[in-house]
Amino acid sequence: MHTSRAADDGWSLCRDFSKGRWRTEIASTTGTIVNQWPDREKDYFVLGSVEYEWPIHSHTTCSLRGSPLFLYNLHGDGNYDSTHIYGAALGLAFRLYENKEPTGLFAEVGSSALWHSDYFPGNNSKLNFITDVGVGYEFKNHISIAVKYFHISNANLDDHNTHLDAIGASLAYAF
């Protein structure tokens, strides 16, 4: 079990990899918060992730994040072939904890490449990137909750790059 941060205050991306821990998380959003999708306010998505988190500094961690569950539910005008978009993602996340131990308040940022089964409205790529920024709290029993801002975009890999911005919540358990 992961109980301490990096051995000293120096930065090291991989030195303390073996001192890491596994973490599972489920996140969900309701609606979008962008004006370019005015008929999408009832859409939502669910994202399930598994990650390996290890210390890189006294209060900071890095995580390899895999998200085998991505489900986007399309409501709105019904002009799409499917009402569900499925996908998976792989990326990195960084957390800054208030304590040297992974408890208490934290801030996080993550980004992953996201492949999905169908196109988002106004986006002609099945490869997008999902970025999240959040604040949360981890309890001493290794359960954490967070509020997150999500941005999904294809980073202009295609001329049609309508993005999705949404606010959601997550629940995680580390072991």
C-alpha positions in Angstrom: 0.0 0.0 0.0 1.2 3.5 -0.8 2.0 5.4 2.4 4.6 8.0 1.6 5.7 10.5 -1.0 9.0 10.9 -2.7 12.1 10.3 -0.5 13.2 14.0 -0.8 11.8 17.2 -2.1 13.5 16.8 -5.5 11.4 16.1 -8.7 11.6 12.7 -10.2 9.1 11.3 -12.7 10.0 7.6 -12.3 12.3 7.2 -9.2 9.4 6.3 -6.9 7.3 4.4 -9.4 7.3 1.3 -7.1 5.8 3.4 -4.3 2.6 3.8 -6.2 -1.0 2.6 -5.8 -3.9 1.7 -8.0 -6.9 3.9 -8.2 -10.4 3.3 -9.8 -12.7 6.2 -10.6 -16.2 6.7 -12.1 -17.1 10.2 -13.4 -20.3 11.5 -14.9 -21.5 14.8 -16.3 -25.0 16.1 -17.1 -25.5 18.5 -20.0 -23.0 20.6 -21.9 -21.9 24.2 -21.1 -21.2 25.5 -24.5 -23.4 27.6 -26.8 -22.3 25.9 -30.0 -24.4 22.8 -29.0 -27.7 24.5 -27.9 -29.6 21.2 -28.3 -27.2 19.2 -26.2 -28.0 20.4 -22.7 -29.6 17.0 -21.9 -26.6 15.0 -23.1 -24.4 13.2 -20.5 -21.4 11.0 -20.4 -20.0 8.4 -18.0 -16.2 7.7 -17.8 -14.8 4.7 -15.9 -11.0 4.8 -15.2 -8.2 2.6 -13.7 -4.9 4.3 -13.0 -1.6 3.7 -11.4 -0.6 6.7 -9.3 3.0 7.3 -8.0 4.8 10.1 -6.2 7.0 12.5 -8.2 7.4 15.1 -5.5 6.5 15.5 -1.8 2.9 16.6 -2.5 2.6 15.7 -6.2 1.7 12.5 -8.1 1.6 11.3 -11.7 -0.8 8.7 -13.0 -1.0 6.5 -16.0 -4.7 6.5 -16.7 -6.7 3.9 -18.7 -10.4 4.5 -19.3 -12.0 1.3 -20.7 -15.5 2.8 -20.2 -16.7 5.9 -22.1 -20.4 6.2 -22.8 -21.8 9.4 -24.2 -25.6 9.6 -24.4 -27.0 11.8 -27.1 -30.3 13.5 -26.4 -31.4 16.5 -28.5 -32.9 16.6 -31.9 -32.4 12.9 -33.0 -30.6 13.6 -36.2 -27.9 11.0 -35.4 -27.5 7.3 -36.4 -27.0 6.3 -32.7 -28.0 7.7 -29.4 -25.0 6.3 -27.7 -21.3 6.7 -28.4 -18.9 4.2 -26.8 -15.2 4.6 -26.4 -11.9 4.1 -24.5 -9.1 6.4 -23.5 -5.5 6.3 -22.4 -3.5 9.2 -20.9 -1.8 10.9 -17.9 -3.0 12.7 -14.8 -1.2 14.8 -12.2 -2.5 15.6 -8.6 -1.3 18.1 -6.1 -2.3 17.1 -2.5 -2.4 19.4 0.4 -0.7 16.8 2.6 2.4 14.7 2.0 0.1 11.7 2.3 -2.6 11.3 -0.3 -5.4 12.5 1.9 -7.2 15.8 2.2 -7.8 18.4 -0.5 -6.2 17.9 -3.9 -6.2 19.5 -7.3 -5.8 17.5 -10.5 -5.3 17.8 -14.2 -5.4 15.0 -16.8 -5.5 14.5 -20.5 -6.1 11.3 -22.6 -6.5 10.3 -26.2 -10.1 9.1 -26.7 -11.2 6.7 -29.4 -15.0 6.4 -29.8 -17.5 4.4 -31.9 -19.3 7.3 -33.6 -18.9 11.0 -34.3 -19.9 13.7 -31.9 -22.2 16.4 -33.4 -20.1 18.8 -35.5 -16.9 16.8 -35.0 -15.6 14.6 -37.9 -13.0 12.6 -36.0 -13.3 9.4 -34.0 -10.1 10.3 -32.2 -10.5 13.1 -29.7 -8.8 14.2 -26.6 -10.5 14.4 -23.2 -9.0 16.9 -20.7 -10.1 17.3 -17.2 -9.3 19.8 -14.4 -10.7 19.2 -10.9 -10.6 19.7 -7.2 -11.4 17.0 -4.7 -11.0 15.5 -1.3 -9.5 12.1 -0.4 -10.6 10.6 2.9 -8.4 8.5 5.1 -10.2 5.3 3.9 -8.9 6.0 0.4 -12.2 7.1 -1.1 -12.2 10.4 -2.8 -14.8 12.7 -4.4 -14.1 15.5 -6.9 -15.8 18.1 -9.1 -14.3 18.3 -12.6 -14.5 20.4 -15.7 -14.2 18.3 -18.9 -13.2 19.4 -22.4 -13.4 17.0 -25.4 -11.9 18.1 -28.7 -10.1 16.6 -31.7 -7.3 19.2 -31.4 -8.0 20.3 -35.0 -7.1 16.8 -36.4 -10.1 17.5 -38.7 -11.6 20.7 -40.0 -14.8 20.1 -38.0 -13.8 20.4 -34.4 -16.9 21.3 -32.4 -15.9 20.6 -28.8 -17.7 19.6 -25.7 -17.3 21.3 -22.3 -19.1 19.9 -19.3 -19.0 19.9 -15.5 -19.2 16.6 -13.6 -18.5 14.7 -10.4 -16.4 11.7 -9.7 -16.0 9.0 -7.0 -12.7 7.1 -6.7 -11.1 4.4 -4.5 -7.4 3.9 -4.2 -5.7 0.7 -3.1 
